[in-house]
Amino acid sequence: MNIVVCLKQVPDTETKIQINQGKDGISEEGVKFVINPYDEYAIEESLRIKEKFGGEVTILCLGPERVTESIRTALAMGADKAVHLCDPAFEKLDSYSTAKALSMALKNIPFDIILTGKQGVDYDNSQVFSVLAEILNIPQVSVVVGLEISDDKTKAIAKREIEAGGIEIVETSLPVIIAAQKGLNEPRYASLPGIMKAKKKEIKNLTLSDLGIPVDELRNKIKLINFGFPPPREAGKIIQGEAIEVAVELAKILHQEEKII
């Protein structure tokens, strides 16, 4: 099977984020970047599918030069090759334009299944995989926690999370886009032999002109006006006294000050 994993590099969740001077994004100074955690589940699932059915796993990533490190990590885990969309024109793309660029790259990458994370942990839009599916005109299943491919490789049965902790079972034909959720699998670590092999694996770099996309087709549909931190939380209030006194005072505060009751 031909499997493509769309990978995104995001700030480490333990990194302290600062807003840049233009207030239109974060300052990357001193920030550690890693593979988007949900994409790690997508990578692992692609490798399991390959181990069962054979085939090839291609990593597809859009981003600046620094994302090469994350691409190499995915290759060290077991992916076969990678395509890196790297061009100043790709900076600060919204979900639609990102999906558009990815779709153009996929015209030259054979695929039976595309795996992504259910969302990026930076902007949390959870939109790219859905837009990509619409552009490619193929089905998509999100928040997937279980996946089985039929022996004849023509369909997939996916288990996906729904509201209130429920599970929905979906059957779909291939090709399909699967957006991975935590619980789909347990991602493996890159082995030392895998790390050594990854150094020799192909990363194909593509620019805007290579994809044949006119610049005006990558106009963002969403404009970010301003970035800022949420206001700090106010200190809590502790009511002292006997239980009945506390209850009366609490009811008074909720009614007169907070206007809740």
N, C-alpha and C positions, 0 to 999 in steps of 0.2 A: 504493500500500500504506500501511496505517497501522502505524507503527513506534513502539514505546515503548522508551525507554532508562531503566533504573533507575540513577540516579547516587548515589554516596555521596561525601561530603567527608571527607577523612582528614588527619591531620598530615603535613606534608612529611617524607619519609624522611630529610632532612638536619637536621631539627629535633631539638634535644636535649630528650628527654622527662623530665619530673619527675612523681613520684607526688603526688596531692593529699593534703591533710591527713587526709581520711577513709579513705585507702588503698582507695578503691573505684573508682578511675579515675585519669586523668592530669590534671595541672594544665594548664589552657588558657592560662595567662598567658604571653605572649610566643611562643606557638606559631603557626606559619604553617600554614594549612590549604589544601589543594589538592584537585583532583579525584582520586579514587582512580585510580592509573595504569592498572589493568586496565579501568576504565570508559572511559578515553580510547579504547581499541580498540573498545569497544562503540559509542561515539558515532560514530567514524569509519566503522564498518561500516554503521551506520544511514544515514549520509549517502550512502554508496556505493549502498546498496539503493534509496534515494530517487532518486538520480541515474539509475539504470537503469530503474526501474519507475514513478517518479512517486509521489506520495502526500504524507504528512506525518509528521514526526518530533516526538514529544512527549517531553520530559524529565520524569521522575517522580523526585522527591527528597524524602526525609524527613530533617528536621534543624532546628536552630535558625536564627535570622535570618541568621547568618553564611554559611550555605550559598548565599545569594542570589548571592554573588560567583561561585561555581563554576557555578551555573545560568546566569548571564549569559555565562560563558566558553563553555559548551556551545551557547548560543544564537548566540554570535558565530561559532562554528565552522560553523553552518549549520542547527541545529535550529530548528523553526518556533515552538514554544511550550513552556510548562512548567507543571507542577503541583507546588506546594510544600506538603508536609504539615508544618505548623508549629504546635505546641501544646505547652505544658509537659508534657502527659500523654504525649508521645512521647519524652521524655528517658529515656535509659538503657534502651531496650527491647532485649530479647534477639532472637535471629534469628527465632524463631517470631512474636513480637509485631510485629516489623518487617514480616515477610511478610504478616501478617494485615492490618495497616494499609494496606500497598501494594495488597493484593487488593481491599480495599473501595474504594480510589480507582479501581482499574481497572474497576470496574463501570460507571463513567461515561466511560471512555476507550476508544474502539474500537481494536482492535489485531489485526494479522495475525501479528506477530512481536514478541517482547520480548527486548531485548538487555541483558545485564549483564556486569560483570567476573566472572572466575572466583572472586574473593575480594577482600575488603577488606584493605589492607595494614596496617590497625591491629590488629584482633583476629584476622585470618586464619582465621575460622571456616568460610568457604566453605559456608554453609548457606542463606542467604536465598533464593537463586534456586531451590534444590531444594524448600524448603518452599512457596515461592510457586507452583511448578508443581503441587505436590500439592493445594494449596488451590483452584487454578483448574482442576484436573483436565486439564492439558495436558502433552504431552511436554516433556522438557528434555534438552539436550546440553551437557556441560561441557568445559572446557579446549579450546575450539575454536580451531584455527589455520587453518581454511579453510572457506568457506561459499559455497554456490551455491543460488540460488532458481530453481525451475523457471519456464519462460516463462509457464505458466498460473497461477503463484503459488499452487499447491496443496501443494507439498512443498519440502523443503530437503534438500540433501546436505551434511553437515558432516564435516570432517576434525578429529579430536580426538587429542590426545596420550594415550598410554598408557605403562605402565611400560617401562623399558629403552629409552626414546627411540623407541618404535614409534608408528605412526599407525593409527588405526582410522577407517573410513569408515562413517558412519551416515546412513541415509535416514529422514526423518520427515515426517509431514504437518504442515500449518499449521492453527491457530496453534501456536507452539512458543516455548520460552524457550531462548536461546542464551547461554552463559556464555563470554566471550571470554578467550583466552590471548594472551600476547605472541607476536607472529609472525603474527597474523591479518591485520594491515595496518600501515601507518605513519601514525599520527594526524597530521592537518594542523594548522597553526597558524591561529589566528583572524586574518583580514585586517582592515585598518583599516575598509573598508566594512562588513564583518561586525560589527565592534565597534560601529559607529555604528547599524546596523540593530537590534542586540540590545537597545539602550536602549529601543526602541519595541515590542518583542515582549512578548506577554502572559505573565505569570507569575500563575497562579491559586493563591491561598493557601487551604488547607483546614484546618480544625480538627477535633478529635475529634467534635464535634457535627455538623459538616458531613458527615462520613463515616457518621454514624449508628451508631457502634460503642459499645456499653455499656462503661463503664470496666472492668468485671470481665473482659471478653473480652481485655484487653491485659495480663493478669497474666503476668509472665515465668515461663517454665518453668525458667530457669537463674538461679541466684543467685550473684553474684560475691562471694566471701568476703573476698578480700584481694589487693591488687596489691603487687608487689615486684620489685626488680631481681634478676637471677641473681647468684650469688656471683662475685666477681672470680676470674679465672683465676690459678692459682698460677704462679710463675715456672718456666720450663723448666730442665732440668738438662743441662749439657754435660759429657760424659765425655772427659777428655783422655788421650792416650797412643797407643801403637802400635795398629794395627788389631786384632791378636789380643787385646791387653789390654782394649781397648774392648769387644770382643765378649763377653769373659768377664764383665766388669763389668756390661754391659747385661743379660746373661742372669741374673746374680745379682739385679739390681734388679727385673727383671720377675717373678722367681720368689719372692723373699723379701719384697720391699716392696709391689709392685703386685699380687701374687698372680694374675698373668695366665697364667703358664706353670708 
